Amino acid sequence: MTYASASGLLAWTWALIALPAAGAAVLLLAGRRADKWGHWIGVATIGAAFALALGSFASLRGLENKTIATELFTVMSVGELRIDASLLFDPLSAVFCLLITGVGFLIHIYAVGYMAHDDGRRKFFAYFNLFVAAMLILVLGGNYFMTFVGWEGVGLASYLLIAFWQTKPAAATAGKKAFLTNRVADVGFLLAMFLMVGAFGSLDFATVFNGAEGLSTGMSLAIGLLLLAAACGKSGQWPFQTWLPDAMEGPTPVSALIHAATMVTAGVYLIARSHIIFSLNANVQTAVVMIGALTLLFGAIVGCAKDDIKRVLAWSTVSQIGYMFLAVGLGGGAFALGIIHLLAHGFFKAGLFLGSGSVMHAMNDQTDIRRFGGLWRVMPWTYATFAAGWLAIIGMFPFSGYFTKDPIIASAFAREGWQGWAVGGAALLGAALTAFYMTRLFVLTFHGPKRWTDDVHPHESPAIMTGPLVVLALGSIGAGGLMATSVVDWLTPVFGEAHEAHGHLTHAQVTIATMAVVVLGAALAVLLFRGGTDAVPRAAAWPVRLARADLGGEAVNRGLFERPGRVATGAAIAMDARGVDGVVNGLSAGIGGTSRRLLTLQTGFVRSYALSILSGAVIVVAALMVVVIQ
């Protein structure tokens, strides 16, 4: 891995981070004076960053060496260890910058309308800008230290945004849950960096990757598993998936930004950036593949039983990120497939979340899809754009998901031995479940009889909200086909040459099987819910109850962590109160009692002191006389 020096527009890579960071600083420091116009500062800085990202991307295309390094300053220099604040702009970080700033810009525009009547809109856009700046640090970092700075930055910003409406107990709890869950997982990142410093004496990507082949099997396994733990936390993969659905308590633009363009993609980025480390150890790759396969099924099954429009989409994100983990775990050319699906997911998932916000805007913030129905007549723009996202996520030809998900399923079947059938079958089943729960969501929301409550009068959202929906819908339609080959070629300098997967099933057979199960899953959902009912057959009642309970994920967390934690905390409090405090308080009481008794000897009367002196003198004289007589 060799670096080229930055020049021309690429020398301004740091401005990609500085623009949204400056916007956040201005909005936070300006105070209420900026309430009326501050949101436009937030939009403008992201728009400028997107323009700079486009220009930098174009400049990078014309270079032979597409790995551009920029050193800003030295953070730490201790002995032989030196950590620099450096940036890396290469094909991988370039596509992430375009996704973060491009989709982020559309979400910012949408948020102007969505948050129009919120008193905290200026502060919201400050946190929004901070979120984008932190994510750009994460993907542009030239070493693991800088990546970790951005990693923690998105954790902080997500807490501020998820808990933005902190007066709601559910929102405050969700923010804390996201923050603490990610901090637990981030311990893995820290430990992995400690091991890198011990093994390589550096956290620089070039040093680590160039020396990775010299790692022992145990060391490569340890570093890989620790990085995987961190990635699972940020991307909401098993066993850290529980924070992601609760993040829906924040404003809907937050959900779109977290799920489509920023935080949940960070884990996929970390594994893709560290692909050399993950490729060295087959056991680490297997762990990534198995977690991806398990999580994509976990999210899809739970998504089938949820009634909250945003929570269905949240669990679909858990599932779709599982497909990306599956791809990057397969290694080889599948690394690029995971990134392609991530980019396509950015379009259709942002469109779906913003579409759900448009529906909530029309339904007085109601989220229960069982109280919707018939909205296609009164919300034609939202309906059409949501339909594009729905067809893209289920992988219907010729929408983007068809071009990005099918190759992942084919690569899964190409894995050798029983694992190919297992993970390939899981990916195929996940496609069927995705078609079912997303069609259920679409039909119950927009079709069937009206099931509105008396207090709602649905209407189409304003143009400032529907405009971004149209752009994202166009991406949902055409992005996959455009990226299927071009992005693979673009990422070749990072991942190497991609080779077509050959395994248990041919690509044509996988395509036929996938389209068949997608049509079957969608048809079953239409058949069950076209009348607007959500009745559960008696035979399916128990599995549905289990899915509504998140497959016991919350119960497991409470049993393994929450209840033992409360017991341990109670024991620690009791020990502190009765043990430590008892000793301290007892010592204090003893000294206090002794001092009070001694205090009685100090009366302040001269005659008392004279009598004491006389008594002492008499005793001394008497003692001397006794000694002399003897």
Buried (B, 14 or more C-beta within 10 A) or exposed (E): BEBBEBEEBBBBBBBBBBBBBBBBBBBBEBEEEBBEEBBBBBBBBBBBBBEBBBBBBEBBEEEEEBBBBBEBEEBEEEEEEBBBBBBBBBBBBBBBBBBBBBBBBBBBBBBBBBBEEBEBBBBBBBBBBBBBBBBBBBBBBBBBBBBBBBBBBBBBBBBBBBBBBBEEEEBBBBBBBBBEBBEEBBEBBBBBBEBBBEBBBBBBBBBBBBBBEEBEEEBBBBBBBBBBBBBBBBBBBBBBBBBBBBBBBBBBBBBBBBBBBBBBBBBBBBBBBBBBBBBBBEEBBBBBBBBBBBBBBBBBBBBBBBBBBBBBBBBBBBBBBBBBBBBBBBBBBBBBBBBBBBBBBBBBBBBBBBBBBBBBBBBEEBBBBEBBBBBBEBBEBBBBBBBBBBBBBBBBBEBBBBBBBBBBBBBBBBBEEEBBBBBBBBBBBBBBBBBBBBBBBBBBBBBBEBBBEEEBEBEBBBEBBBBBBBBBBBBBBBBBBBBBEEBBEBBBBBBBEBEEBEBBBBBEEBBEBBBEBBBEBBEBBBEBBEEBEBEBEEEEEEBBEBBBEBBEBBEEBBEEEEEEEEEEEEEEEEEEEEEEEEEEEEEEEEEEEEEEEEEEEEEEEEEEEEEEEEEEEEEEEEEEEEEEEE
